[in-house]
Amino acid sequence: MKQILSTFILLFIFIFNGFGKITLSTVFSDNMVLQQNSEVAIWGWGMPGEKIKIVVGWNSKDTVVAVPDHHSKFQVNLKTIQAGGPYTVKLIGTSKITLSNVMLGEVWLCSGQSNMEWCANYGIKNGEQEVANANNPNIRILHVQKIGADFPQQTCQGTWTVSSSEIMRETSAIGYFFARELQQKLNVPVGIIVSAWGGTPIEVWMEKSSILQNPELDKNKFNWPDAGRPDEPGKLYNSMINPLIPYGIAGAIWYQGESNTMNSSVYASMMKTMIEGWRKDFKKDFPFYFVQIAPFDYWKGADAKLLREQQEIASETIPNTGMVVISDLVDDVKDIHPKNKQDVGKRLANYALAETYKKEIGAYKSPLCQNMQLEKGKIRLSFSNVPNGLKSTGKTPEKFLIAGEDQNFVPATAKIDGKTILLSSQLVKTPVAVRYCFDNTSLPDVFSAEGLPLAPFRTDNWDK
């Protein structure tokens, strides 16, 4: 199969592009952003054995020479300097290519399903106002066209564009707001590569073999046939991730999970496998920040509460990852696409600013339940990420449930006590377990003093 693909590429180059004409991967175009202060790969095809000189505008004296192999493929690394531009990138051989308006800055991959894909055209908070203000030459967007494939592809459909009202209204709103926040806070050009498709399970974004070779993942993989979407493992990895490899990126943001609420139990393992695979492919242990799925009145059989728990497990067990909680950004639990994409993008950006760029930006992590202690028929909970304590939207929190050994959960009387919460119920003399918003639809009523919602949790591992 590899020989067939290589032969096809060679024929494509010589027949359709002219004998020996230099061709770049479609991820390289005018208006692109290359990762600053790095060594970034550039690749394409040309006449086997010919010397292709690559001259970059930020260092015209340092010429790199690429030599296509017997499959006509070449790949070399370019050293980049600090953020700036615009520059040119020139390739000179038997033919010539000049890429213009190239910027050096920060590049992030934005992937997932419909909430990552969601754009202003579909309806977002203050949509028309955001669209009108979207002209920004320091934000660049590569929107990968939605195409599935049975085998790994060499190129994808899409080209780099400068952020404008027209472009912004048709691309990922979360990706755009993430980029805008980084651009404003870092004062450098920011490029986002949007590769997302609504309704897709995580399995399609992973290399197929990574699932088939793992008995647990293979046994529990997504199985919900839908002729309208590419649901087979690896289908979008082949066509919407593989062609991007190994483009130089700073990191990735991810919003996905709704389509895996039918096989929630393996989601953390799926995430670990996918993230490790991507990092191996891109040859970089890049940061990976993701969104915990929002409250929604899911379809029958969906277990969103367990998937959220799996996402938290992933954030705690996979190095260099982070999870943002957005359960408070929901206006209607009947709408799986919350309209407030601005704050989702900002929370992801704050995570990146704090963790990746080491900026002092204040609170950026949601409170997480850390410990449970029994105190004379009551339970005291302590939390991480609450440097200044907790607060409730009401007089007292009302979303906590407690249970005894009978596993029968009842509403708890809750009292915030500084950085802890004390729970009790006259119906439970000896409580042993706590749950908070541990269902598909509950909205939070406890926040850090800085306004970030307490993540849903349970302290038990009961099946009921």
N, C-alpha and C positions, 0 to 999 in steps of 0.2 A: 504493500500500500504506500509506503514512504517513497519507493522508487517511482510509482505511478504519479504521485503528487508532485515530486520533483521534476519529472519529465513534463508534466502539464504546465508547471510554472515556467520552465525553460521555453516551451513552445509558445506560451502566452507572450513572453517577453519578445521573442524574435518575430512572431507573426503579427501581433497586434501593436506592438510598440516600436517596431522597426528593429532591424538587426543591430544588436548591441546598445540600443538606447538606454541610458540610465533611468531606472524607475525606482522611486522611493516607496516605502510603505505608506499607506494613506494617512497614518497618524502624524506624518510630517508634512506640513503645509505652511503657507503664509499665515501669519497671525498666531503661530503656536507659542506656547510657553515651555521653556526647558528649565529643569530643576537647577537652581543656582548652587554655586559652590560645590560642585559634584563632578562625577564622570558619567555622562549620559550616553546611552547607546543610540546609534543611528544606523539604520539598515535598509537594504533595498536589493536591487538586481542590476546586473550589467553584463558586458561581454566577459566571459571567463578569462582570467589572467590579465585583463587590462588594469592599468593603474589609474585610480580615480582620486584626484586631489580634492580635499575638503578644506575650505577656507572659511573661518568664522569671523564675523565682524568685531567681536570683542577681543580677538587676538589674532590679527591677520598674519603675524609673523610665524605662528605655530601651525604649519600645514600638516594635516593628517592624510595619510594615503591608505585607501581601501582597495583591496584586490578581490574581485568576485571569484568564488571557487568554481569547481566544475559543474555545480548546479546553478551557476550564475548568481548565487547569493553572496552578499557581503554584509559585514557588521563590524563597526569600529566604535570606540568610545571617544567622546569629545569632552575636554575639560572645560567646565564653565566657571565663571567668576561670580562676584556678588551681583545681586539683582540690578537690573537696568535694561536699557534698550531705547528705541528699537534697533535691532541688528539685522544683518543678512547672514545666511548660510549658503555657500556656493559649492557645488559639486562640478568638477571639471574633468572630463574624460573625452571619449569620442563624441559625446554630447555634453550639454551643460544644463544644470538646474540652478536656479537662484530662488531661495526662499526669503521673503521680505517681511518686515514688520514683526520680527521674532523678538520675544522678550525673555529675559531670565528672571525667574521668580520661584514661587512655590506651586507645585502641581499635586493635585489630589484626585484620586479615583472615587467616583460617587456611584454606588451600585445598589441593587435591591429590586423590590417590586413596586407596586403602584404608588405608594406614598413617597418613594424616592423619585419616581417618574413624574409625579403630579406637578402640573405647571399652572401658570396664571390663567391660561385659557380654560382650564377645567374649573376654576373658581377657588380663590384663596382670599384670605383676609386682606382688605385694602388693595385688592388686585390691580385696579387701574392706576391707582396712585403709584404703586411699586413699579408697574410697567413704564409709566411716564418718566420715572427717575432712574431707569436702568442703563442709561448710556454711560459706559465707563470703559475707557481704552485700556485700563489696567486690570480688567477682568476678561479672560478669554475662555471660550467654551468649545469643547469638542464633544458633540452629541453623536454617539454611536447609534446607527440605525438598527432597528429591531429586526434581526434575521437569525434564524436557528440553522444549525448544521449538524450533520451526523459525524463529521470528521473535522479535526482541527484545521482552521483556515489561516492563511498567511496575511490576509488583509481584511479590513472591514470597510463599511460605507460610512463616511462622515468626514468633516473637515473643520479645522479650527476657525472660529469666528470671534470677532470682537463683540463684547456685550453691548446690546442696544435694546430698545424697547421691543422691536420685532423679534429679536433672538430670544430675549429673556422670557417673553410670554409663552414660548413654545418649548422651553427646557425645564429641567428640574428646579422647582422653586426652592427646595431645601438646599440643593447644591449651590444655587445662586446666592442665597442668603448666607450660607456658610462661607462662600468665597468673598462676599462683600465684607463680612465681619473681619476675616483675616486680612483682606486688602487694607481696610481702614486702620486696623490695629498694628499691622506690621509695616505698612507703608511700602509694600513691594507689589509687583504684578502677581496675580494669582490665576492659575489655569485649572479648570476642572474638566475631567473626562467623565461624561455622564453615560453610563452603561447600565440601563435599568429597563425592566419590562413588567408591567402590571400582571398580577395573578400568578406569578411564577414561584415555585418552591425552591428552596435552597439547593436541592440536588442538581438543578439544571446549570447552576453557576460553578459547579465543581467538576474537576476532571473525572470522567466516567469510571476509569479504572480505580480511583481512590474509594469509590463506593463498592464496586463489585469485588474488590479484594479485601473488604472489611465485612465479615459475616454479619455483625450486628447491624451495620448501616444498610447492607444489602437486604437483609430480612425485613427491616422496618422502613425502607425507603418509601417516598411518596407514591401513592397509587390512586390517582383520581383522574382517570382519562378525560381529556377535554380536547376535542379536535381543534378548538380555536386557539390553543396555547401550546408552546413547546414544553411538555412535561417530562420528557425523558432525561435521565441523568446525563450531564455533560453537554446538552444541546446548545446552551447559550455560552458556556465556557468556550466551546469550540469556535464560535463565531463572534462573540462580543467581549471576551477576555483574552483568549490566546493571541489574537492579532495585535493586542496592545503590549505584549510581552517582548522585550524587557524595557519599555519606555520608562524614563527616569521619573519617579514619583516620590513625594514626601510621605504620603500615607493614603489611607482609604477611609471613607465613611460608608455606612451600610444601614439601610432601613428595609427590613424584610422579616417575614415570620408568619404573617397572617395565613398564608397558604399552607403552612406546616402545622397548623393547630390540630390537624387530624392524626399526626404522628409526632406529637410534641416530645415524647420521652427520649428521643435520640438527638434532639436539636443541638444541645451543647457539644456533643460528639461531632455532629455534622459541621458546626461552626469551626471547631478545632481543626478538623481535617481540611476544610476549605481554606482557612486562614493560613495554615502551615503550607498548603499547596501553593497558594498565591505568593507567599513570601519566598518559597523556593524558586518559583518561576521568575519572579522579578529580581531574584538574587539580593534581597534586602529584607531585613527584619523590620519592616515599616510599621508604624502605629496603625491600629484599626479601631475606629470608634463607631459605635452603633446605637440605634434607637430601640428601646424596649417598646414593644407594640402597645398601642393605646387601648383603653377600654372600648368595647364594642359588643353589641348584642349578636354574637356569632351564631352561625348555623348549627343545626343539630349535630352533636357528636364532636364539635370543636372544643378543644381544651386550651383556651388562651392563657388561663392562670398557670397551667403547668409549663407552657411555652415561655412565659415571662420568667418563671423560676429557672428554667433552663438557660435563658439569656443571662440572668444574674450569675449563675454558675459559670457560664462561659467567661464573663467579665472578671471573675475571681480566679479562674484557673488557667486562662490563656494569657501568657505574658504580653505586655505592651498593648493591651486593649482597654477600652473604657465604654461604659454604658450610660446613656442619658435617659432619664425618666421623664415622660411627657404626659402622664395620666391626668394632669391638671389642665392640659391644653385642649380638652374635648368639650365641645358645646352640645353635641348630640350623639348618644351612644348607638343610634340607629345609622349613623354615617361612619363608614370605615375609613373615610378620608377627612380627618380633621382639617379645618381651613386655616388654622394658625400655623403656617409653615415658617414664619419669621423666627419665632422663638425656638422652634426645633433646630433650625440652622444655626441660631446663635448659641444654643446650648452645646451643640457639637463643636462649634468654633471655639467656645470657651474651654472645652476639654482640650482641644488641640493647642490653644494658646498657652494653657497652663502646663500641660504635660510635654508637648513636643517642642514648643518655643520658649518654655520656661519664663513666661510672663506673669506678673502679679496682677491677676484679674479678679480677685475675690473668690467667693464661693462658686464652685462649678460642679460639685458632686452632690447628688441627692443623698439624704439620710438613708442608712441601711440598718436593719436590726442586727445587733452585734451579739447580744447576750440576754439570757432570761434567768432570773433568780426567783425562787419561792420565798415569800415573806409572810408567814402566819396566815395562810389561806388566801394570799394575794400573789400576784406576779408583778415583778418589776422588770421592765425592759430597758436596756441601754442601747445606744446607737452610735454609729460612726458618722463622721461628716456633719457634726452639730457643734461647732466651736462656740456658738453663742446661744445654744439652746433650741427649743422647739416652740411652735405655736400651732393653734388650731383655728379653723375658719369659723367654728362655733364656740359656745361657752366651754364645752368640753368635747373631746373626740367621740364620735359615735360609730366608727367603722370597725372597731375591734370586737372579736369574738373570742371566748375562752371555753375550754372544755376540760372535763375530768377524764378519768380512765375509761368512762363509758363512751368516749369519743363523740359526745353530743354537744355541739357548739351552740352557745347562747350569746346574746349581746352582752358586752362587758361595760361596767362603769369605769371610765378612764379618767385619770388625772395626770396632767403634765406636771412634772416635778423637776424643773431645770432641764437637764439633758436626759432625763429618764421619764418613763411613763409607768404609772402604777395602775394595775387592772384588778378588778374583782367582780364578783356576782353573788348575790344571795342564793342563786340556784346551783352554784358550784362551790362546795365546801373546800375541796382540794383540787384546785386547777393544775393541769399539767401541760396544757398546750394553748397556743395563741395563733389566731389568724387575723390578718389585716388586708382588706380589699382583695382577698384571695378568691376571686371569681372572675367572670368574664367582663363584667360591666361597671363595677364600683369605681366611683371617683374619689380621690383622696380628700381627707379633711385634716391631715397633719402635715406640717411643713417645717423646714429649718427656719431659723429666724431670718435668714436671707431670702426665703420665699421659694425654695426648691422642695418638691413634694417627696414625702416618705414613700419609698418603693414598696409595692405589695409584697407580702411574705407570709410564711407559715413557719412554726417551730416544730411541727410534727411531720411524720412521713406516712401518715395513714392513707389508705386508699379511698376512704369515703369522703 
